[in-house]
Amino acid sequence: MMLSTAWILRGFVEEFFDLYANAQLEADRLSNDEWAIVRIIKDFLEKLSMATKACKSSKSTLDLVLLSMDYILGEFEKAKQWHKDNPIFVPMFNSG
C-alpha cells in the first residue's frame, strides 16, 4: 500500500525536504499532524485489506464473507467512536 510505503519512508521524505526544499516544494511538506493522519488512515486500511484478502480465495464461503463484513463494520464503529470529535475523520468513518 502506498500509505504504508510513505510511512516507512517518512524519515527519508523529511530528509529530502530538509536538503532540497525550495519555497514551492515546501508547500507540499506534511506537518506532524498530517503525518499522524496518514498513520491513522494507513492502520485502518490495513485492517480492511486483511479482511478483504481473507475472502479472496475461490474457496471462500458465505460464512467467511459475513464474518469479514461484521469485522469491517465493527472496525468502522470503533473508529467512529474513537474519532467522533475529529472533523477530518467523522465523514470518513460515518461511511461504514
Stockholm file with secondary structure:
# STOCKHOLM 1.0

chainA/1-96         MMLSTAWILRGFVEEFFDLYANAQLEADRLSNDEWAIVRIIKDFLEKLSMATKACKSSKSTLDLVLLSMDYILGEFEKAKQWHKDNPIFVPMFNSG
#=GR chainA/1-96 SS CHHHHHHHTHHHHHHHHHHHCCHHHHTTCCCHHHHHHHHHHHHHHHHHHHHHHHTCSTTCCHHHHHHHHHHHHHHHHHHHHHTTTCTTTHHHHTTC
#=GC SS_cons        CHHHHHHHTHHHHHHHHHHHCCHHHHTTCCCHHHHHHHHHHHHHHHHHHHHHHHTCSTTCCHHHHHHHHHHHHHHHHHHHHHTTTCTTTHHHHTTC
//
